Every structure is written in C-alpha cells, then in structure tokens.
Amino acid sequence: MEEELCRDIIKKMLNLKDLDVVVYKNLLRLRRKVKVNDLSHIVGRDRSTVQRSLNRLVKAGLCRKEKRIMRNGGYYYIYSVKEAEEIRDIIEKCLEEWYTKIKTKLLEGEEFLS
C-alpha cells in the first residue's frame, strides 16, 4: 500500500501515466539504448503510443533521447534511462517543490478537501 502511494505521488508530480511507468520499467530492465519500434514490440503497444510515453519520460527528466544519423540519410532516436542518482535528484527536487507549494497553500488557509 505504501509503495503504491509513493508511486502514485511520483507519477502525479512528474505528470506520468500508468503506461509511462511500464515503458520506464522495461527500459530499466533492458539496460541499453532502445529504438521506439523495439520498445513498442516489448511493451505490446502501438509505436505512436510508446513514443508519447517516451516523450513524457524525457520531459520528466527520467530518460535520455539521442538522435542517430543513418548512412543513407535520415535519422532516428534512441532512448535510455538516466542514472539512478540523477533520477533520485530529480524526484527529490520535485518533492521539495511540491511540499513547499502545499505548505504555502495550507498556511494561506486554502481548503484541499472541500
């Protein structure tokens, strides 16, 4: 229960969806750089859906996106998970900001549960 609550709070703070967590866990498990198509096969979801999840993960700071140039022209992106220490720092910073916002609202007398 407590682990689930923590996961839900982190998802909310980073504006992530359930699928984003699934995509993240698979990237973490693979421990290598992955193309969207490969990850969509692993997750069992449409390429564009996985692409949106990856974009949210990049925006949240949990993943890296690298552009690769193909020899015959064109390009593609590969994705990887950031180091655990970087992710811990991001989540800690978000928690501190979130705590400060809530504490300020409480001190201002705002009602959260009404």
C-alpha positions as CSV (number, residue, x, y, z in Angstrom):
1,M,0.0,0.0,0.0
2,E,2.7,2.5,1.0
3,E,4.8,1.6,-2.1
4,E,1.7,2.2,-4.3
5,L,1.1,5.5,-2.7
6,C,4.7,6.6,-3.3
7,R,4.4,5.6,-6.9
8,D,1.2,7.5,-7.3
9,I,2.6,10.6,-5.8
10,I,5.7,10.5,-8.0
11,K,3.5,9.8,-11.1
12,K,1.4,12.9,-10.2
13,M,4.4,15.1,-9.6
14,L,6.1,14.2,-12.8
15,N,2.8,14.1,-14.8
16,L,3.2,10.5,-15.8
17,K,0.6,7.9,-16.8
18,D,0.5,4.2,-16.0
19,L,1.9,3.2,-19.4
20,D,4.8,5.6,-18.9
21,V,5.7,3.6,-15.8
22,V,5.5,0.4,-17.8
23,V,7.7,1.8,-20.5
24,Y,10.2,3.1,-17.9
25,K,10.4,-0.2,-16.1
26,N,11.1,-2.0,-19.4
27,L,13.8,0.5,-20.3
28,L,15.3,0.0,-16.9
29,R,15.2,-3.8,-17.3
30,L,16.8,-3.7,-20.7
31,R,19.8,-1.6,-19.5
32,R,20.6,-0.4,-23.0
33,K,19.7,2.2,-25.6
34,V,16.5,1.2,-27.4
35,K,14.6,2.4,-30.5
36,V,10.9,3.2,-30.3
37,N,9.9,0.3,-32.5
38,D,11.8,-2.3,-30.4
39,L,10.2,-0.9,-27.2
40,S,6.7,-0.9,-28.7
41,H,7.1,-4.7,-29.5
42,I,8.3,-5.4,-26.0
43,V,5.5,-3.4,-24.3
44,G,2.9,-4.6,-26.8
45,R,1.6,-1.2,-27.6
46,D,1.4,0.9,-30.8
47,R,4.6,2.8,-31.8
48,S,3.0,6.2,-31.5
49,T,1.6,5.4,-28.0
50,V,5.1,4.3,-26.8
51,Q,6.6,7.5,-28.5
52,R,4.2,9.7,-26.4
53,S,5.2,7.8,-23.2
54,L,8.9,8.2,-24.0
55,N,8.4,11.9,-24.6
56,R,6.7,12.3,-21.2
57,L,9.6,10.4,-19.6
58,V,12.2,12.6,-21.3
59,K,10.2,15.8,-20.3
60,A,10.1,14.5,-16.7
61,G,13.9,14.0,-16.8
62,L,13.9,10.2,-16.3
63,C,15.1,9.2,-19.8
64,R,17.6,10.4,-22.4
65,K,16.7,10.9,-26.1
66,E,19.6,10.7,-28.6
67,K,19.5,11.4,-32.3
68,R,21.3,9.0,-34.6
69,I,22.0,9.8,-38.3
70,M,21.6,6.9,-40.8
71,R,24.2,6.4,-43.5
72,N,21.7,6.6,-46.4
73,G,20.2,9.8,-45.0
74,G,17.5,10.4,-42.4
75,Y,17.7,9.8,-38.6
76,Y,16.1,8.0,-35.7
77,Y,16.1,8.4,-31.9
78,I,17.2,6.0,-29.3
79,Y,16.2,6.2,-25.6
80,S,17.8,5.2,-22.4
81,V,17.2,5.6,-18.7
82,K,19.2,8.1,-16.8
83,E,21.5,7.1,-13.9
84,A,19.8,6.3,-10.6
85,E,21.5,9.2,-8.9
86,E,20.2,11.7,-11.4
87,I,16.7,10.3,-11.1
88,R,16.8,10.4,-7.4
89,D,17.9,14.1,-7.5
90,I,15.0,14.9,-9.9
91,I,12.4,13.2,-7.7
92,E,13.8,14.8,-4.6
93,K,13.7,18.3,-6.1
94,C,10.1,17.7,-7.3
95,L,9.1,16.5,-3.8
96,E,10.6,19.6,-2.2
97,E,8.8,21.9,-4.6
98,W,5.6,20.0,-4.1
99,Y,5.9,20.1,-0.3
100,T,6.6,23.9,-0.4
101,K,3.6,24.6,-2.6
102,I,1.3,22.5,-0.4
103,K,2.6,24.0,2.8
104,T,2.2,27.6,1.4
105,K,-1.4,26.8,0.5
106,L,-2.1,25.4,3.9
107,L,-0.7,28.5,5.6
108,E,-2.8,30.7,3.3
109,G,-5.8,28.8,4.6
110,E,-6.8,27.1,1.3
111,E,-9.2,24.1,1.6
112,F,-7.9,21.0,-0.2
113,L,-10.7,18.6,0.7
114,S,-13.8,20.7,0.1
